[in-house]
């Protein structure tokens, strides 16, 4: 497979929920510490972007059955605080203020100052098993990239030095998953056609977006399952 012109040669991975603890676990802990009902946060996110287009802490894993039409419908709702934040069009402080006001309207009093830092605290530690898997993949000759929808600049980049050939953060490039442009941009940075890339994410809507541009999608549920799938796809040991 490695000698075929159509061989898979690029590995692109998400950050939150793939290289970190599951997003819902981190957000649930944030809500517990803040003393609010996590369901109220879900309601705000659904009000803004719906379940198909949502950002962190809205269910998007294996339990969601999203087709391409649903993803497109989610992309079409562009004028929301979440979309604007992820594209870098809305400052984090302004997003925190808007989110705090929306939560307060539902009965949850959450201070705006530092809200995103508190929300994302559970994602500070990267998973060594996943980062080392990427390092081994790169060492085995694959091109590697990080592709993440950003809620501000909360990335422990020191933890993955040398693991990636390219790092694509949505707020820095003005695009977001599952828009086609950001997948194509990432593949271009790797100097690969989309069809030569495997994309790993814990949100099915983002997998659907990647597959729509020709990539192979892997829905991340555990290190062991992802490792097995990648070894099959790339036809080489990565463990």
N, C-alpha and C positions, 0 to 999 in steps of 0.2 A: 504493500500500500504506500509506503513512504516514497517510492520511485514514480508513482503515478502522477500525471499532470493534474488530476482531479483529487489528489490526496488532501485530507484535512491537515492543515499545517498551522492553524491559529487557534489559541484558546483565550476566550474573553470571559471574564467573570465579574459578577456583581460584588458589591461590598457588604452592605447591611443585610444580615440574614444568611450570607454565604461565607464571608470571611469573619463574621462576628456571630454572637448569639442571635437566636431568632428575634426578628423585629417585635413581634407581639409580646414576647417575654420581656424585652427591655422596656417597652411602652407600658406594659401592665405593672411592672415594678415602679416606673415613674409615677403612674397614677396612684399606686398604693402609698408611696412616699408623700405625694402631694395631698393625699386624703380626698381624692375625687373618684367618682364612678367612671371607670374606663369606658363604659358604654356611652357616656356623654361625649367623649372625644370621638368615638366612632361616628356618632350622630353628626357632629360638626363636619367631619371629613366626608361623610356621605352627602350631606347638604351641599358641600362645595363641589365635589367631583364625582360622586357616585361610587359604587363598588368597583366598576371596571377601570376607572381612571385614577384611582386613589393613590396616595403616596404611602409612606410608612404607616404601619399599624392598622391598615385596612386589609382584611383577609385577602390574600392573593396567591396562596400556595396550592397544594394539590387538591384542596377541597373545592376550588373554583373551577367551573367548566366554562371558559370563555372562548368564543370563536372570534374570527377576524372582524366581523361586523361589530361586535361589542367593543372591541379594542378601538376601532375607528371611531365609534360613537363617543368613547371616552376621550380620545384625542381631540375631537371636535369642540369639546367644552374647554376652551383655552383660557378664558378670562376669569380665572379663579386664583385665589392667593397661593394655592399649592402649585399650580402650573407656573405662575409667575416667579415664585421662589425657586423652583427647580431649574428654571431657565436663567436665573440670575437677574431677573428684571425687578424683583422686589427685595429690598434690603431685609436682612434677618430681623433687625429691630422692629421694622414695620410689620413684618409677618407675626412676630411675637405679640405685638399690640393687637392686631386684628384677631389672632387666635384667642388671646386672653379675653377680648370682648365677646367673641362668639361663645366661649365656654361660660362666661359670666351670664350671658343671656339664657343659658340652659340651667343656671343655678350652681355653677362651679366657680368659685373665686380663686383664680390662679394668677399670681403675679406675672406680669409680662416680662420684666427685666430678667434676662438670663434663661428664659423659658426653654429655648432650643437646647442649650447646654445641659439643662437638667433632664430634658426628655431623652436626649441621646447618650446620657452617661453610661447606660448599660451596653453601649456598643464600643466603648473605648478599647476593650481588649480584643485583639484579633485571635482567631483560631490558628494555632501553630500547625495543626495537621493540614488545614487547607492551604495556608501560605506555603508550607513546605512542599505540598503537592504541586503548586504552581512553579516553585523553584525547580523541582525535578523535571517538570514538563519543559521548562525553558532549557534546562541543561540537556534534555534529550533532543533538542533541536527545534522545538515548537516556538512560534512567536506568541507572546502573551500580552494581554492588556486588561486593565481594570476599567469597567464602565459602570458608573454609579450616578443615580439621581441624587442630587445634593440638597440637604436642608441646612445650608450654611457650611462653613469650613470647620468640620469636626473630625478630620481624618488623621489617624496616627500613621502618617506616611513613613516615619522612621521604621515601622514594623515590617515594611515590605520592600526595603531598599534592595535593589538587584533582582526583584521577582518579576518585574514587568518591563516590556519594551515600550509600552505606552500607557499613560494614565489619562482617562477621559472622565472629567467631573462635569455634570450637566450645567451647573451654574457658571462654570468657567468658559464653556463653549456655546452657551445660549441655545442648547437643544436638550431634549429630555426623552427618556424611554416612555412609551414605546413608539415614538416618532421614528420614521424610517431614516431620517437624516443622521441621527446620532450613531446608528449601527454602521451605516455606510462610511461615516467619518472615521470611526474606530478601525474598520477594516482597512481603510486607506492608510491610516497611520502605521499599520502593520505591513503595508505593501502587499496585501493579499486581497483576492476577490472575496466577497461575502460567502460564496459557496465553499471556500476553503476554511471557514471559521466555525468553531463550536462555541456557543454562548451558554453560560451557566448562570441561572438566576433562581431565586426562591419564589418569584411572583410569576404566575402563569401568563398574565397579560403581557409581561415583558418578553417571555419566551415566544409568544404568538407574534409579537412585533419583529423579533429577530428572524423567525422562520419566514415571515412575509417578505423579507429582503433576500432570502436564500440561504441563511445560516442554518446550522443544525442546532436545535435547542435541547438543553438538558435541564430539567427541573430539579433543583437541589433540595433534597430532603435530609440527607445525612452524608457525612464524609465517605462512609463505606460505599454507599450506593453510587455517589458521584464518581468516586475512584473507579469502581467497576465499569461504569458506563464510559468513562473517558478512555480507559485501557482498551475497551472494545472498539471505540470509534477511531482512536489513533493507532491501534494495532501495535501497541508497545507497552511494556511494563512501566508503571508510574508510581508504584507503591514503595 
